[in-house]
């Protein structure tokens, strides 16, 4: 976990009742809480660890439309507007900057992939454009890479994961939301088949609606309720440098590295073509659903069988409301960074832009990404359990759309007009 994560002061008092309970204190959960509080809807957010303790503070901070599924772009467009308005909305900076995002292509085949994506979103009037080798060199000077071309979206941007969710959470509290940390929700209470509350390790809270925004933990929580959500874990390792001179303010994704400017003057860097894939029991149970993804992206994965498998086996898949839950045994999922992958990223980046030979590492961390079979999230009501809505499975790109995803979830929970058409995120597609 990044050492710069801002902490949030919250209450320890568990209210007897509320209208909405949100499970999970990541970017989606806190934005949903903020939205509901602004609408004067009583809301309690409960986090088993601490706010933004997992992927919401461990991601790269990119806010992009580039290379998203076409049906995911409207959510990203809505998020752009919300990110730009966020400092005024909450009275605090979140590190948002619209500096653009560029993806580079080493081969003509990669150029063709970017061209195909651009064609797929032609009706959405984005400002994305293809770049020549010369235009790449002019935008990101000092490079030694022999690029075949690239794609660039000037309106894409970034924010700082170490402060954004924390600042939004504090604003939600200021506007009336109740947030409780270090308290696990074990399960739901139901009356007549409908949600009537949640059972936490500290007692029960009665409520009318529940929003589950539990990230990588959502599958296990739902499984205990008899609902199967197909998600599998991947681990992304990240390195942050000390302040240094760099080639550009644009975030850049190469075939085997990425970098973007951090607010303190350093750079956030990762090996863009490699993710650790620690095998778990779920790979045996639902891995077949990912065969098409595996066929297309198997070279990106670094599978391993070891400690993670045994740790996963040691966590219950079924438990009762009066029993210790997995969420109390693991307060924060904190995987170790993979120094080998981070070194690969730095080496590849230095070969492309030699100025990064001057980089000094300030810190390294890793985070668990929950991936769905089609890499799009689920933001939907669960018909089998009236009163339960979920917003999860963001597949590594949830931070960028987080404010819009949280608002969409709040819309569904409260019966408001949805910020965008929610049909691409329906649960039954999976």
C-alpha positions as CSV (number, residue, x, y, z in Angstrom):
1,X,0.0,0.0,0.0
2,X,1.3,3.5,-0.8
3,X,2.7,5.1,2.3
4,X,1.1,8.5,1.2
5,X,-2.5,7.3,1.7
6,X,-4.5,10.0,3.6
7,X,-6.4,8.6,6.5
8,X,-10.0,9.5,7.4
9,X,-11.3,10.1,10.9
10,X,-14.6,8.2,11.3
11,X,-17.0,7.2,14.0
12,X,-17.0,3.9,16.0
13,X,-20.7,4.2,16.9
14,X,-23.0,1.8,15.1
15,X,-26.4,3.3,14.4
16,X,-29.5,1.1,14.9
17,X,-31.0,1.9,11.5
18,X,-30.6,3.9,8.3
19,X,-32.0,3.9,4.8
20,X,-29.0,2.6,2.9
21,X,-25.9,0.7,4.0
22,X,-22.9,0.7,1.7
23,X,-20.4,-2.2,2.1
24,X,-16.9,-1.1,1.0
25,X,-14.9,2.1,1.3
26,X,-13.3,2.4,-2.1
27,X,-13.8,5.1,-4.7
28,X,-17.2,3.7,-5.8
29,X,-18.5,3.3,-2.3
30,X,-17.5,6.7,-1.0
31,X,-18.8,8.5,-4.1
32,X,-22.1,6.6,-3.7
33,X,-22.2,7.7,-0.1
34,X,-21.5,11.3,-1.0
35,X,-24.2,11.3,-3.7
36,X,-26.8,9.9,-1.3
37,X,-25.9,12.3,1.5
38,X,-26.2,15.2,-0.9
39,X,-29.8,13.9,-1.6
40,X,-30.5,13.9,2.1
41,X,-30.9,10.1,2.1
42,X,-29.6,8.5,5.3
43,X,-26.6,6.4,4.5
44,X,-24.0,4.4,6.5
45,X,-20.8,3.2,4.8
46,X,-19.0,0.3,6.5
47,X,-15.4,-0.7,5.7
48,X,-13.8,-3.8,7.1
49,X,-10.3,-2.2,7.0
50,X,-9.8,1.5,6.3
51,X,-11.0,3.8,3.5
52,X,-9.2,3.2,0.2
53,X,-7.0,0.6,1.8
54,X,-7.1,-1.7,-1.2
55,X,-7.2,-1.0,-5.0
56,X,-8.7,2.5,-4.8
57,X,-5.3,3.7,-3.4
58,X,-3.1,1.2,-5.3
59,X,-4.0,1.9,-8.9
60,X,-2.2,4.1,-11.4
61,X,-4.6,7.1,-11.2
62,X,-5.4,7.1,-14.9
63,X,-8.8,8.7,-15.9
64,X,-9.2,7.5,-19.5
65,X,-11.6,6.9,-22.3
66,X,-8.9,5.5,-24.6
67,X,-9.2,1.8,-25.3
68,X,-12.3,1.3,-23.2
69,X,-15.1,-0.9,-24.5
70,X,-17.4,1.3,-26.5
71,X,-20.3,0.6,-24.2
72,X,-18.1,1.7,-21.2
73,X,-17.2,5.0,-22.7
74,X,-20.4,6.9,-21.7
75,X,-19.6,6.1,-18.0
76,X,-16.1,7.4,-18.6
77,X,-17.4,10.6,-20.2
78,X,-19.7,11.2,-17.2
79,X,-16.8,10.6,-14.9
80,X,-14.6,13.2,-16.7
81,X,-17.2,15.9,-15.8
82,X,-17.5,14.7,-12.2
83,X,-13.7,14.6,-11.7
84,X,-13.4,18.1,-13.0
85,X,-16.1,19.3,-10.7
86,X,-14.9,17.3,-7.6
87,X,-12.6,19.9,-6.0
88,X,-15.4,22.5,-5.9
89,X,-18.0,19.9,-4.9
90,X,-16.0,18.6,-1.9
91,X,-13.9,21.7,-1.1
92,X,-10.6,19.8,-1.5
93,X,-8.2,18.9,-4.3
94,X,-8.1,15.3,-5.5
95,X,-5.0,15.7,-7.8
96,X,-7.2,15.9,-10.9
97,X,-5.4,17.1,-14.1
98,X,-6.6,16.8,-17.7
99,X,-3.1,16.2,-19.2
100,X,-4.0,13.5,-21.8
101,X,-3.2,9.9,-22.2
102,X,-1.1,8.3,-25.0
103,X,-0.8,4.7,-26.0
104,X,2.2,3.7,-28.1
105,X,2.4,1.0,-30.8
106,X,5.6,-0.9,-31.7
107,X,4.2,-2.8,-34.6
108,X,1.7,-2.2,-37.4
109,X,-0.5,-4.8,-35.9
110,X,-0.7,-2.7,-32.7
111,X,-1.4,0.4,-34.8
112,X,-4.2,-1.5,-36.4
113,X,-5.7,-2.4,-33.0
114,X,-5.7,1.3,-32.0
115,X,-7.3,2.2,-35.3
116,X,-10.0,-0.5,-34.9
117,X,-10.8,0.9,-31.4
118,X,-11.0,4.5,-32.7
119,X,-13.4,3.3,-35.4
120,X,-15.5,1.5,-32.8
121,X,-16.1,4.7,-30.9
122,X,-16.6,6.9,-33.9
123,X,-20.2,7.8,-33.0
124,X,-19.2,9.0,-29.6
125,X,-17.3,12.2,-30.8
126,X,-14.2,11.7,-28.7
127,X,-11.1,13.8,-29.2
128,X,-8.9,10.7,-29.6
129,X,-6.6,10.7,-32.6
130,X,-3.9,8.6,-34.2
131,X,-0.3,9.8,-33.9
132,X,2.6,9.5,-36.3
133,X,6.1,8.7,-35.1
134,X,7.1,12.3,-35.5
135,X,4.1,13.5,-33.4
136,X,5.1,11.1,-30.7
137,X,8.6,12.4,-30.6
138,X,7.4,16.0,-30.5
139,X,4.9,15.3,-27.7
140,X,7.3,13.2,-25.6
141,X,10.8,14.3,-26.5
142,X,14.1,12.5,-25.8
143,X,12.8,9.1,-26.7
144,X,14.8,6.3,-28.3
145,X,11.9,4.0,-29.1
146,X,11.2,3.1,-32.7
147,X,7.4,3.6,-32.6
148,X,5.2,2.7,-35.5
149,X,2.5,5.1,-34.2
150,X,0.2,5.7,-31.3
151,X,-3.2,7.0,-30.2
152,X,-3.7,10.1,-28.0
153,X,-6.8,11.5,-26.1
154,X,-6.1,15.0,-24.9
155,X,-9.2,15.1,-22.6
156,X,-8.1,12.0,-20.7
157,X,-6.4,12.8,-17.3
158,X,-5.3,11.6,-13.9
159,X,-6.0,12.0,-10.2
160,X,-4.2,10.9,-7.1
161,X,-5.4,7.6,-5.6
162,X,-3.6,8.3,-2.3
163,X,-5.9,11.3,-1.6
164,X,-9.0,11.1,-3.8
165,X,-11.2,8.5,-2.1
166,X,-10.2,9.8,1.3
167,X,-11.2,13.4,0.4
168,X,-14.5,12.2,-1.0
169,X,-15.2,10.2,2.1
170,X,-14.5,13.2,4.3
171,X,-16.9,15.3,2.2
172,X,-19.6,12.6,2.5
173,X,-19.2,12.7,6.3
174,X,-19.4,16.5,6.3
175,X,-22.7,16.2,4.4
176,X,-24.3,13.7,6.7
177,X,-23.1,10.3,5.8
178,X,-22.0,8.0,8.6
179,X,-18.7,6.0,7.9
180,X,-17.4,3.3,10.1
181,X,-14.0,1.7,9.6
182,X,-12.5,-1.5,11.0
183,X,-15.9,-3.2,11.0
184,X,-16.7,-6.1,8.8
185,X,-20.2,-6.8,7.4
186,X,-20.7,-10.5,7.8
187,X,-23.9,-10.9,5.9
188,X,-27.4,-9.5,5.2
189,X,-30.6,-9.7,7.2
190,X,-33.7,-10.4,5.3
191,X,-37.4,-10.3,6.1
192,X,-39.9,-11.9,3.7
193,X,-37.1,-12.5,1.3
194,X,-36.1,-8.8,1.1
195,X,-33.1,-7.0,2.6
196,X,-33.9,-5.6,6.1
197,X,-30.5,-5.0,7.4
198,X,-26.8,-6.0,7.7
199,X,-25.1,-8.0,10.3
200,X,-21.7,-6.7,11.3
201,X,-19.1,-8.0,13.7
202,X,-20.3,-5.2,16.1
203,X,-24.0,-5.8,15.7
204,X,-26.9,-5.4,13.3
205,X,-28.0,-2.3,11.4
206,X,-31.6,-2.2,10.0
207,X,-31.9,-0.7,6.6
208,X,-34.0,-0.7,3.4
209,X,-31.3,-1.0,0.8
210,X,-27.8,-2.3,0.6
211,X,-25.1,-1.4,-1.9
212,X,-22.2,-3.9,-2.1
213,X,-19.1,-2.2,-3.4
214,X,-16.6,-4.7,-2.0
215,X,-14.1,-5.0,-4.9
216,X,-12.3,-8.3,-4.9
217,X,-14.2,-9.4,-1.8
218,X,-17.6,-9.1,-3.5
219,X,-17.5,-12.6,-5.0
220,X,-17.0,-14.3,-1.6
221,X,-19.7,-12.1,0.1
222,X,-22.2,-12.9,-2.6
223,X,-21.2,-16.6,-2.6
224,X,-22.2,-16.9,1.0
225,X,-25.7,-15.7,0.0
226,X,-26.0,-18.2,-2.8
227,X,-25.2,-15.7,-5.6
228,X,-22.4,-16.5,-8.1
229,X,-20.4,-13.5,-9.3
230,X,-17.6,-14.5,-11.7
231,X,-14.5,-12.6,-10.9
232,X,-10.9,-13.7,-10.7
233,X,-7.9,-11.9,-9.0
234,X,-4.9,-10.4,-10.7
235,X,-2.1,-8.5,-9.0
236,X,-0.5,-5.4,-10.4
237,X,2.8,-4.2,-9.1
238,X,3.7,-0.5,-9.1
239,X,6.7,1.7,-8.5
240,X,6.8,5.4,-7.6
241,X,10.0,7.4,-8.2
242,X,11.4,10.3,-6.3
243,X,10.9,13.8,-7.9
244,X,12.8,14.0,-11.2
245,X,12.8,15.7,-14.6
246,X,10.6,13.8,-17.0
247,X,9.8,13.9,-20.7
248,X,6.1,14.9,-20.5
249,X,3.1,15.7,-18.4
250,X,1.1,13.2,-20.6
251,X,0.5,9.7,-19.2
252,X,2.1,7.3,-21.6
253,X,1.4,3.6,-22.1
254,X,4.0,1.6,-24.1
255,X,3.7,-2.1,-25.0
256,X,5.7,-3.1,-21.9
257,X,5.7,-0.1,-19.6
258,X,3.6,2.9,-18.6
259,X,4.4,6.1,-16.7
260,X,2.6,9.2,-15.5
261,X,3.6,12.2,-13.5
262,X,2.8,12.1,-9.8
263,X,1.7,15.3,-8.0
264,X,5.0,15.4,-6.0
265,X,7.1,15.5,-9.2
266,X,8.0,11.8,-9.4
267,X,6.5,9.2,-11.7
268,X,4.2,6.2,-11.3
269,X,5.5,3.3,-13.4
270,X,4.3,-0.2,-14.1
271,X,5.0,-3.2,-16.4
272,X,2.0,-2.7,-18.6
273,X,2.2,-6.1,-20.3
274,X,2.6,-8.3,-17.2
275,X,0.3,-9.1,-14.3
276,X,0.8,-11.7,-11.6
277,X,-1.9,-14.3,-11.6
278,X,-1.7,-16.2,-8.3
279,X,-3.9,-19.3,-8.7
280,X,-6.8,-19.9,-6.3
281,X,-9.6,-22.4,-6.1
282,X,-11.8,-20.0,-8.1
283,X,-9.6,-20.6,-11.1
284,X,-10.7,-24.2,-11.1
285,X,-14.3,-23.3,-10.4
286,X,-14.9,-20.6,-13.0
287,X,-11.7,-20.4,-15.0
288,X,-13.5,-21.8,-18.1
289,X,-15.5,-18.5,-18.3
290,X,-12.3,-16.7,-19.2
291,X,-11.1,-18.9,-22.1
292,X,-11.6,-16.1,-24.7
293,X,-9.7,-13.6,-22.6
294,X,-7.0,-16.1,-21.9
295,X,-6.6,-16.8,-25.6
296,X,-6.1,-13.1,-26.4
297,X,-4.1,-12.1,-23.4
298,X,-2.3,-15.2,-22.0
299,X,1.1,-13.6,-22.7
300,X,0.3,-10.9,-20.1
301,X,-0.2,-13.3,-17.2
302,X,2.4,-14.6,-14.9
303,X,0.6,-17.5,-13.1
304,X,1.9,-19.0,-9.9
305,X,0.8,-21.7,-7.5
306,X,1.8,-21.2,-3.9
307,X,1.1,-19.2,-0.8
308,X,-1.9,-17.3,-2.2
309,X,-3.6,-20.7,-3.0
310,X,-3.2,-21.9,0.5
311,X,-4.3,-18.5,2.0
312,X,-7.4,-18.6,-0.1
313,X,-8.2,-22.1,1.0
314,X,-8.0,-21.0,4.6
315,X,-10.8,-18.5,4.2
316,X,-14.4,-19.8,4.6
317,X,-16.8,-19.7,1.6
318,X,-19.8,-20.3,3.8
319,X,-20.4,-18.9,7.3
320,X,-23.3,-17.8,9.5
321,X,-24.1,-14.4,10.9
322,X,-22.7,-15.3,14.3
323,X,-19.5,-16.7,13.0
324,X,-16.2,-15.0,12.2
325,X,-16.1,-14.0,8.6
326,X,-13.2,-13.9,6.1
327,X,-13.4,-10.2,6.2
328,X,-12.4,-10.1,9.8
329,X,-9.5,-12.5,9.1
330,X,-8.1,-10.3,6.3
331,X,-8.8,-6.6,7.0
332,X,-6.7,-5.3,4.1
333,X,-5.6,-7.4,1.1
334,X,-2.0,-6.3,0.9
335,X,0.0,-8.4,-1.6
336,X,3.8,-7.9,-1.9
337,X,5.0,-6.0,-4.9
338,X,6.9,-8.1,-7.5
339,X,10.4,-6.4,-7.7
340,X,11.1,-8.4,-10.9
341,X,8.2,-6.9,-12.7
342,X,8.9,-3.5,-11.5
343,X,12.5,-3.8,-12.6
344,X,11.3,-5.0,-16.0
345,X,9.1,-1.9,-16.3
346,X,12.0,0.4,-15.4
347,X,14.4,-1.3,-17.8
348,X,11.9,-1.1,-20.7
349,X,11.2,2.5,-19.9
350,X,14.8,3.5,-19.7
351,X,15.4,1.9,-23.1
352,X,12.6,4.0,-24.5
353,X,13.3,7.3,-22.6
354,X,16.9,7.3,-21.2
355,X,16.1,10.2,-18.9
356,X,14.5,7.5,-16.6
357,X,18.0,6.1,-15.9
358,X,18.1,9.0,-13.4
359,X,15.0,7.6,-11.5
360,X,15.3,6.8,-7.9
361,X,12.7,4.5,-6.4
362,X,10.7,6.0,-3.5
363,X,8.3,3.1,-2.9
364,X,6.8,0.0,-4.5
365,X,3.4,-1.6,-3.9
366,X,0.9,-4.0,-5.4
367,X,-2.9,-4.3,-5.5
368,X,-5.5,-7.0,-6.3
369,X,-7.7,-6.4,-9.3
370,X,-11.0,-8.2,-9.6
371,X,-11.6,-9.2,-13.2
372,X,-14.9,-10.2,-14.9
373,X,-15.1,-12.4,-18.0
374,X,-15.7,-9.4,-20.2
375,X,-13.6,-6.9,-18.2
376,X,-16.6,-4.7,-17.5
377,X,-18.1,-4.1,-14.1
378,X,-21.5,-5.1,-12.7
379,X,-23.6,-2.2,-11.5
380,X,-27.1,-3.6,-11.0
381,X,-29.8,-4.7,-8.6
382,X,-29.7,-8.4,-7.7
383,X,-33.2,-9.7,-8.5
384,X,-32.8,-12.8,-6.3
385,X,-32.3,-10.6,-3.2
386,X,-34.6,-7.5,-3.4
387,X,-33.0,-4.5,-1.8
388,X,-29.4,-5.6,-2.8
389,X,-27.5,-3.6,-5.4
390,X,-23.9,-4.3,-6.4
391,X,-21.2,-2.2,-8.0
392,X,-18.1,-4.3,-8.4
393,X,-15.8,-6.2,-10.9
394,X,-14.2,-3.1,-12.3
395,X,-11.3,-5.1,-13.8
396,X,-8.5,-2.7,-13.1
397,X,-10.1,0.5,-14.5
398,X,-12.6,1.5,-11.8
399,X,-10.7,4.4,-10.4
400,X,-11.2,6.5,-13.5
401,X,-14.9,5.9,-13.7
402,X,-15.3,5.7,-9.9
403,X,-17.3,9.0,-9.4
404,X,-19.7,8.1,-12.2
405,X,-20.0,4.5,-11.1
406,X,-20.7,5.5,-7.6
407,X,-23.4,8.0,-8.7
408,X,-24.9,5.4,-11.0
409,X,-25.1,2.9,-8.1
410,X,-26.7,5.6,-5.9
411,X,-29.2,6.3,-8.6
412,X,-30.2,2.7,-8.8
413,X,-30.4,2.4,-5.0
414,X,-32.5,5.5,-4.6
415,X,-34.7,5.2,-7.7
416,X,-33.3,8.3,-9.4
417,X,-32.8,8.8,-13.1
418,X,-29.6,7.0,-13.9
419,X,-26.6,9.2,-14.9
420,X,-26.1,7.0,-17.9
421,X,-27.8,3.9,-19.4
422,X,-26.9,1.1,-16.9
423,X,-27.7,-1.8,-19.3
424,X,-24.1,-2.5,-20.2
425,X,-23.5,-3.3,-16.6
426,X,-26.4,-5.6,-15.9
427,X,-25.7,-8.7,-13.8
428,X,-27.5,-11.2,-15.9
429,X,-25.1,-10.8,-18.8
430,X,-22.6,-12.9,-16.9
